[in-house]
Structure formats: C-alpha cells, structure tokens
Amino acid sequence: MDSNEKIYDVCIVGAGFSGLVLAIKLARAGLLVCLADLNRVVGRRILSTGNGRCNFTNRRMGDQFYYSQHDLSFIDDKHEEVIAFLRELGIIERDFDGYYYPITNQAKTVRDALENEINALGIDVYLDNRVTDIAKDDIFTVTTHRSVIKAKKVCVASGGLSAATLGSSKFGYKMATKFKMKVTKLAPALVGVVSKDICLKDLAGVRAVGKVSYRDASCEGEIQFNKDGVSGYPVMCISRYIGFDELDKKLSDLTIDFVYFMTDDELKEELKNRFSRNGEAAILASLNGLSNEKIIQTVVSYARIYGDTMVSKLDDEDIDNLVYFFKHFAISLEGTKGFDNSQVTAGGVDLDGIDLETMEAKTCSGMYFTGEVLDVDGICGGYNLTWAYLSASKAADAIIKEV
Ligand SMILES: Cc1cc2nc3c(=O)[nH]c(=O)nc-3n(C[C@H](O)[C@H](O)[C@H](O)COP(=O)(O)OP(=O)(O)OC[C@H]3O[C@@H](n4cnc5c(N)ncnc54)[C@H](O)[C@@H]3O)c2cc1C
C-alpha cells in the first residue's frame, strides 16, 4: 500500500462532476488538493449524460425542479454560473429551448475539458483507488484499497447508487452513518417502470404524448411504451415516487391522460362534434388526430367498441367510456427498472446533518458532502449536474474562505 507523505489541504472522494468542479475551484485558489476515484478515468458518468450529449444545466431553475425531504429554498439559480465555469474551460454552450448542451453535442468534450483543467492545475488524482474508509484524528486519513492519503479536510462526492457500471458505491452513506449523520430512504429515480399490463401487447413500440400521473405527481411529455414497461420523459420525472412505493410495497397504477389539453367535458364536446359532422364515419376515422393511431385503437377497444362502428350508432355511455379511457388510462405497475437503469438516486445523506451554506457536516468539522450523495434529486433537464455544481461551489467558497 502506498503511503503518501503529502498532507493535502483537501482530499475529495469521487472524481465525478461535483468532485471535479470542487477540485478545480480549490486548486485555482492555491490549495493543495487531491481526488480519489475507484474508476480508471475521471468523470466516467459525465460521458453517459444526456444520451452522450451532456445536458449540463437549464435556463428554468429553482427549487421546484428538485426533490428532498428537506426544504430546498436554499437552491439558487446558478445556471449562468455553470455556463460561465464551463466556458472558461473552452465549452461553448448550445441553448436548446433552455436546455444547455455543449455545442459539440458530445459529453466527452465536457469530461475532457474538466480533465484537462485538473491536469493543468497539477491536481493529484488517485485513480483505480476505491476509498474504503475515512478516519479523523488531528487530520483526516483516507484509506483506499491501494493508498493512504492524509488531508486537513475531506469532501465526500461519491455520488449515489445509480448506474453501477459507471462506478457507484454505498461509500458516502457509510461515511455519513459513521460520522453520526442520517441517511434517508434511497430509491431509483429518473428511470423507466416495469409493467406486465396487457395493453403493452398492443402498445409496445408506440411513442405518444400524454400527461402521466402517479398519485399526486404528474408530468407531460412523450411517453414510450415497451413490451416490458413504460419510459420517456414524463415517466422518468415521476419515477422517484414509484421507486419509494416499491420499497414500501404499496404500488399504485400509473394513469395517462392522452388528451391532457382538454378537460373531460371539452373532450366530450369534441367527440360529439366529430360524431355529428359525419354520422356515417367509422369510429377510428372519426377520432383520427386526437392521439397516436395505436392509442386510439386501444382506447376504442377498451371502451368495448368495434373499430368499424359507425359513429351514429354510439350512445352517451359509449362517449363517456371513450372520454374515460382517453383521459384516465390506467397501467398496472411492477416497480421501476432499478438503480442500475436509473439516472439518479432519490434520497441520500440527510440535509439536516449538513450546514447548507458550507456543505460541511454538522457532526464532523472539516468533512463536506456534495452532489448526488446528498438527499437532493432533480428532474430530467440538467438539474442534477447543476446540483452537483451548486453544492461543490458552496463547499469551495466555504473552504477557501476558511483556509
Ligand atoms: C445515463 C445517465 C444520464 C444522465 N444524464 C444527465 C443529464 O443529461 N443532465 C444531468 O444534469 N444529469 C444527468 N444524469 C445525472 C448526473 O450524471 C449525476 O447526478 C451527476 O453526475 C452526479 O455527480 P456527482 O459528482 O455527485 O456523482 P458521480 O458523477 O456519480 O461521481 C461520483 C464518483 O465517485 C466515485 N466513487 C464512488 N464510490 C467511491 C469510492 N468508494 N471510492 C472512490 N471513488 C468512488 C465514482 O466512481 C464516481 O466517479 C445522468 C445520469 C445517468 C446515469
């Protein structure tokens, strides 16, 4: 085992987006910093973000885009700061309706820019070093399976449990518990859901817009139906609730409103108008344009109407049934696709144990937590990388001020 003689000002566990941002900010201020990561490269997860394009922030910011057990009103709008930080590293942003990506459309550009800056600043990086423990005496001792690192301060930026193949571990939660902090329940979030619902036999492969609801949560967007479940932006955004319910074994149905742009009464009126325009038309032709063709076929069959039925033959009950299935289409659930397929972990180190101005643990001075390891998860759209930045930035400001 290597034992380094250096005593670092700060040792950061985890060279993900949060750890890298923190390391750069601290080293630029003249601090002696090191990073330790179990992966063989820095920023491995960044490569997979935004479908390989890295959606790093969003023009629409605020605590309403984040979830936690804790009040999140301390979350500031930092999207311009994220853009400016990456600009300095040579990343030019592309504004796609308020969602920011690198102009190259390649997540690798972002990862490489961070790595280049780490190298330029001469930051020591202990790669392929799985950190197994942190102990505190006068200073911190960070033990990896290959090295022992000494530092005056430590930051745990080791991420959550999602996407294990990209390098995730329970380490941050273990350390929080060791240093007498609480860890809230953990569930996969931003993940597709598993269903054996019979409707998927017909709908597999379909993409349709709709408003997806699960209990009190709902989100609009394009839904993707697969043979073993449902995914797409709106499903991902509310999946955290399904994840938590799965843990508690109290799953409910997912409901979809395929005509969310009309109320039940407006849709009823719309159907009556359509049916009165041409009574001879077959129902499927008459409904054309209201939703995806396969959705219309499924709704019609759920309403127990044959597709070639002439609309003049439909009565009020048929119309009520059509409205019901268009707007309250229920899909039974088996759960989520799990941590391995999730983009983010909901829950984490309880924010009650953290000073939210500095990100320092209340129970252990000199120990900081940033990024996904904390009990904060954002919806799709650049919010999680922005949180990783924001928390790192808070820790950097506090450490620089103190040291
Ligand atoms: C497929 C996918 C797509 C995503 N797309 C987006 C997107 O477009 N926009 C967005 O905002 N967010 C996106 N996210 C979420 C985002 O990537 C994460 O929330 C963010 O990267 C978290 O940053 P972090 O630094 O806190 O943690 P991580 O990036 O997970 O970094 C933690 C690091 O700690 C290391 N580590 C863990 N345990 C140990 C240990 N014991 N010893 C040493 N090292 C350890 C890990 O190897 C890892 O490198 C996506 C996630 C996934 C999986």
PDBQT file of the ligand as one rigid body, heavy atoms in Angstrom, charges set to zero:
ROOT
HETATM    1  C1  LIG A 501     -27.314   7.643 -18.054  1.00  0.00    +0.000 C 
HETATM    2  C2  LIG A 501     -27.332   8.926 -17.262  1.00  0.00    +0.000 A 
HETATM    3  C3  LIG A 501     -27.662  10.102 -17.891  1.00  0.00    +0.000 A 
HETATM    4  C4  LIG A 501     -27.696  11.298 -17.148  1.00  0.00    +0.000 A 
HETATM    5  N1  LIG A 501     -27.958  12.470 -17.809  1.00  0.00    +0.000 NA
HETATM    6  C5  LIG A 501     -27.920  13.627 -17.131  1.00  0.00    +0.000 A 
HETATM    7  C6  LIG A 501     -28.068  14.884 -17.802  1.00  0.00    +0.000 A 
HETATM    8  O1  LIG A 501     -28.126  14.948 -19.041  1.00  0.00    +0.000 OA
HETATM    9  N2  LIG A 501     -28.094  16.010 -17.051  1.00  0.00    +0.000 N 
HETATM   10  C7  LIG A 501     -27.957  15.999 -15.674  1.00  0.00    +0.000 A 
HETATM   11  O2  LIG A 501     -27.988  17.052 -15.052  1.00  0.00    +0.000 OA
HETATM   12  N3  LIG A 501     -27.764  14.827 -15.025  1.00  0.00    +0.000 NA
HETATM   13  C8  LIG A 501     -27.729  13.665 -15.706  1.00  0.00    +0.000 A 
HETATM   14  N4  LIG A 501     -27.507  12.473 -15.041  1.00  0.00    +0.000 N 
HETATM   15  C9  LIG A 501     -27.285  12.519 -13.580  1.00  0.00    +0.000 C 
HETATM   16  C10 LIG A 501     -25.860  13.035 -13.277  1.00  0.00    +0.000 C 
HETATM   17  O3  LIG A 501     -24.945  12.331 -14.078  1.00  0.00    +0.000 OA
HETATM   18  C11 LIG A 501     -25.486  12.840 -11.818  1.00  0.00    +0.000 C 
HETATM   19  O4  LIG A 501     -26.493  13.326 -10.971  1.00  0.00    +0.000 OA
HETATM   20  C12 LIG A 501     -24.193  13.592 -11.519  1.00  0.00    +0.000 C 
HETATM   21  O5  LIG A 501     -23.177  13.148 -12.383  1.00  0.00    +0.000 OA
HETATM   22  C13 LIG A 501     -23.779  13.377 -10.079  1.00  0.00    +0.000 C 
HETATM   23  O6  LIG A 501     -22.498  13.912  -9.916  1.00  0.00    +0.000 OA
HETATM   24  P1  LIG A 501     -21.650  13.529  -8.624  1.00  0.00    +0.000 P 
HETATM   25  O7  LIG A 501     -20.307  14.090  -8.860  1.00  0.00    +0.000 OA
HETATM   26  O8  LIG A 501     -22.377  13.876  -7.402  1.00  0.00    +0.000 OA
HETATM   27  O9  LIG A 501     -21.606  11.932  -8.652  1.00  0.00    +0.000 OA
HETATM   28  P2  LIG A 501     -20.930  10.967  -9.758  1.00  0.00    +0.000 P 
HETATM   29  O10 LIG A 501     -20.865  11.589 -11.063  1.00  0.00    +0.000 OA
HETATM   30  O11 LIG A 501     -21.634   9.683  -9.593  1.00  0.00    +0.000 OA
HETATM   31  O12 LIG A 501     -19.442  10.821  -9.238  1.00  0.00    +0.000 OA
HETATM   32  C14 LIG A 501     -19.128  10.083  -8.095  1.00  0.00    +0.000 C 
HETATM   33  C15 LIG A 501     -17.767   9.485  -8.289  1.00  0.00    +0.000 C 
HETATM   34  O13 LIG A 501     -17.400   8.834  -7.087  1.00  0.00    +0.000 OA
HETATM   35  C16 LIG A 501     -16.743   7.631  -7.402  1.00  0.00    +0.000 C 
HETATM   36  N5  LIG A 501     -16.850   6.753  -6.252  1.00  0.00    +0.000 N 
HETATM   37  C17 LIG A 501     -17.958   6.186  -5.712  1.00  0.00    +0.000 A 
HETATM   38  N6  LIG A 501     -17.627   5.462  -4.649  1.00  0.00    +0.000 NA
HETATM   39  C18 LIG A 501     -16.287   5.564  -4.485  1.00  0.00    +0.000 A 
HETATM   40  C19 LIG A 501     -15.349   5.006  -3.576  1.00  0.00    +0.000 A 
HETATM   41  N7  LIG A 501     -15.723   4.209  -2.569  1.00  0.00    +0.000 N 
HETATM   42  N8  LIG A 501     -14.040   5.296  -3.746  1.00  0.00    +0.000 NA
HETATM   43  C20 LIG A 501     -13.632   6.109  -4.761  1.00  0.00    +0.000 A 
HETATM   44  N9  LIG A 501     -14.470   6.649  -5.651  1.00  0.00    +0.000 NA
HETATM   45  C21 LIG A 501     -15.790   6.391  -5.513  1.00  0.00    +0.000 A 
HETATM   46  C22 LIG A 501     -17.463   7.124  -8.639  1.00  0.00    +0.000 C 
HETATM   47  O14 LIG A 501     -16.630   6.267  -9.378  1.00  0.00    +0.000 OA
HETATM   48  C23 LIG A 501     -17.777   8.418  -9.371  1.00  0.00    +0.000 C 
HETATM   49  O15 LIG A 501     -16.768   8.735 -10.319  1.00  0.00    +0.000 OA
HETATM   50  C24 LIG A 501     -27.430  11.287 -15.750  1.00  0.00    +0.000 A 
HETATM   51  C25 LIG A 501     -27.074  10.091 -15.137  1.00  0.00    +0.000 A 
HETATM   52  C26 LIG A 501     -27.013   8.917 -15.878  1.00  0.00    +0.000 A 
HETATM   53  C27 LIG A 501     -26.596   7.633 -15.191  1.00  0.00    +0.000 C 
ENDROOT
TORSDOF 0
